[in-house]
Amino acid sequence: MTNGEGEYRRLPAGDGSEIGYHDSGHGPAIVLAHAGVFSDWFAPLSLQLPRDRFRVVRLRRAGYRDTTRPAGHLTLADHARHAAVLLDELGVGAAHWVGHSSSCLIGLQLAQDRPDLVASLNLLEPAPGGDLHGPADEQFVAATVRPAMQAFAAGDASGAFDRFMRGVGGPGYPAVLADQLGADGREAAQAESAFFFADELPAVREWVFGPAQAARVTQPALVVLGADSARLTPLMAETVQRLAAMLPHVRTQTLQGCTHLMPLQQPAALARLITAFTGSIPRPAPTAGATAASPA
């Protein structure tokens, strides 16, 4: 079943990892790379993007759901390399990267490592990695991350998931998941969250990014903040401000009516924002041998 996204496929990533993806539509490529915790953050957004104007590739990263990962730790650079393997395999050339939280950092890494594969960056509330880390992040770690990690270490997967999701989405997050991902959305998301706590949170903390790295990111970037995040999770506004001050070609946008859960809360509004931004960027020359996906 494709649900309008194209057939789900898997691809070896070259290091023992395997990634998954949906691919459908025609035109410039938009790559949706999900945040941490669970992999269906971008499922509703994907269905809102016009496939008569864009080729939409929704990536499921190694370690999530039915994918595999190597025995060792995966860095954010590893995840960026996996995305490069997929884009090279599909032959789409430079794609418009849509990231959320930790996958914003993966997009920034890919823009440095393989600038030929990144036409623009659409970054939804980046995680506070590298020099994006500030005083508000210290408060978030104390209130949310540390208690969630302690619960995970104690074997309380449900408690770890709940503590983190309440920290970024507020007490109403279960209703948001149920509304967009179905009645069992919370259970499905929690079931795949172990990788996030065991591997991805440490990867965010070890990632290196500062002014020198930011200067290498020359692609146009749109950085989006949820209007309600300033109240619930102040570190989101702090991180957006710190990143915007570093990138050479950036604009910021505040999206009303949402928190860090914005891909689930406002998928239609996000789709309009992303298509308007990406549509304003000159289309790169096609890569030799590139092929278009078939419509779902």
N, C-alpha and C positions, 0 to 999 in steps of 0.2 A: 504493500500500500504506500502510495507516494504522498498523499495529502497535499498535492500541488507543489511539492518541493523537489520532485524527481526521485528516482530510486535511490535508496540508501546503499552506499558502497563502503568498503573498507580498503585501506591502502597500507602496505608495509612502509614504515618510515625510515628504515635503514639501520636502526640500532637495536633491533629486537622489539621496538614499539610498533603499534598499529594504530592508525587513526581512522576515523569514519567521516563521511561527508554526504550531503545532498547537493545536487547540481542541476539547475534548470534555468531556462530563459535565454535571451539573446541581447547582446550589447556589451557595454563596459562591465567588467566583473566587479561585484561587491562580495567581499568575503566576511561572513559573520563568524567571529571567533568568540566563543562563550567565556564568561567569567569563571571563577572557581566555584566551589561547593557542588554544583550540579551542571549538567550539560544542556538543558533545554531552555536556558534563559532567553535565547533568541528564536525559539520556535514560533511564537505569535508574530514577532516582527518580520520574520522571513516571509510569512504569508501575506503581509501587507505591502511588500515591495513589488513594483510592476515588472513582470518578466517580459513584457513586450519592449521594455526600455533597458533592462539590465539583466545580466547573467548573475544569478544569485547562488553562491556557494556557502552552505552552512556547514562549518567544520565541527566535528566532535573530537576533542583533543585526547591524546594518549593518557590513559589512567581513568577515563570516565566511561561509565556504562559498560558497553560490550567491547571496548577497545583494550589493548594490552600495552604494557610499558616494560622496559627492561628491568632487570633485578635492582639496578642502582638508582640513585636519585636523578630526577629530571630537573634541569635548570630552566629558567625562562628562555635562555638562548637555545636550549634543546627544543622547546616548544616552537620557537620561531623557525628553527631549521626544519621541523616537521611540516610547518605551514609552507615553507619554501619547496619542500618535496612535493606537496600536493599541487601547488601552483605550477611548478615545472611540469608535473605529470599532465595537468589539464591544458597546458600551453596557453594560458589566458594573458600572459604578459603582465603588465602593471595593473594591479587590482586596487580597489578602494577598500581599505581595511576598516571594519567596524569592530571595535573592542569595547569591553565593559570591565571595569575594575582591573583584575590582574591581567586580563588579555589586552588591555591598553598598553601595558608594559611590554608584552610580547610583540605587539605591533610596532612600538618604538624600537625594540631590538631588531626586528626584521627590517625596518627602514634604514638602520645603520648597516646591517650585515648584507642585505640584498636590496639596495635601493631601486634596482631595476624592477622589482616585484611590487612596489608600493606606489600607487598614484596619489593617494591621499590617506589621511588618518581621521577617522571619526571616533572620538574617544569619550566614552560615557563614564564619568566619575572615576578617573584612574585610581588605582590602589597606591598607597604611599610608599613606593619603593625608592631606593637610592636617596638622592637629595630632595625628593618630594616629601620625605618624612619630616614632620614638624611637630610643634608642641601639642597640637590637637590630637595627633596620632598617639602620643604617649598616653593621653587620657582614654582614647579608644582601646588601646591595648589593655590598660588596667581594668576597664569596665566590661570589655567584651571578649577580646582575643584571648587573654590569659585564662579567664574562667572557662571559656569554651575549650581551650587546649587541655586544661586540667580535667575537664569532664571526659574528653576523648581519651586521655591517658588512663583514666580510671575505668574505661570500658563503657562509658555512658554515651553511646553514639547519639541517641535521641536528645539528651541534654546538651551535648556539644552543638548539634545542629540548631536546636531551639535558641540557645544563648546567642549564637552568631547571627542568626536570621533576625531575631528581635533587635539586635544591635544595629543592623543596617536597614531594617524595614519596619520596625515597630511591632507592637503586639498584634496588629491586624494582618501580618504576613501570611498566616495559613489561608485566610480567605482569598488573598491575591493569588496564591499558588493554585487553590482549588478552582478559582474562576477561569484562569488561563490554561492550566495544565490538567484539569479534571479532578474528580473527587479524590483520587489517590495520588494527586500531584505531590503532596508533602511527603508521603511515604516513599515514592519513587525518587524524589530528590535526596532525601535523607540516605537512602540505600547506597547512593554513589558518592556520598560526601567524604568517605574515609580518606580518599586520595588527597583531597583538599587539605585536611588537617595534618595528615602524615607527611605530605611531600610539597604541596604548593605554597602553603603559608611560609615554610622555611625558604623556599625559592624566591619569594617576593622580598624577604628580609635580606637575602644575600646579593640581590641584583644591584649592579653598579650603574648609576646614572646621575650625571651632573651637567654643568654648563658645557664641558668639553664634548660629552656625548650628545647633548641637545643640539649643539652647533652642526652636527653631522646629519640631523634630521631636517632636510630641506624641503620635504613635501608639504603641501598645504595641510593644515590640521584644524579640525573643529573639535573643541573640548566642551562637553555638555555637563551642566550641573542641574540636579533636581531641585526645584524651588523649596521643597520641604526638607531637604537634607540639612540645610543650615541650622534648623532647629533640632532635628533628631540626631544627626551625625556631623558635627562641625568640621571634622577632618576632611570631609568631601570638598567643602568650599576651600579649605586651606590648600588641599592638594591641587585643585584646579588652578588656583591663583599661582602657586609655585611653578607648575608646569607651564602656564601661559607666559610667565615671566622669562622662561628659558628658551622656548621654541622660537625660531626666527620668523615663521610664517603661520600665525595662529589667530583664530578668532574664538571667542567664547559665546556660549548661549545658555540661558537658563530656561528649563522646561517646567512649566507650571503643573501642579497637581501630582507630583511624584517625589519619591525618595530614591535611594539606591536601587530600588526594585523597578526602576523606570522601564526596562524592556518589557516587563509584564504589566505595568500600570498604564503605559501610554504607547503601545506599539504603533498605532496609526499615526500619532503625532510625530513619533520618532522617524517613521518611514518617510513622512513628508519632509522632515528636516534633513535627513540623510540624502534623499533624492535631489532636493534643491541644492545642497552643498556639492555633492558629487557631480550633478549636472552642470554646475558652473565651471568645472575644471576642464580644460582642453583635453580631448581624448588622445591618449598616446598612440603612436603608430603601432599597428598590429604586429605581433610576433610571427615570424615565419612558421608556418605549419600549425598555427593556432586553429582550434576547432570550437564551434559553438555547441552548447548543450541542446538537447531536444527539449521542447516544452514538456512540462509534466502532464 
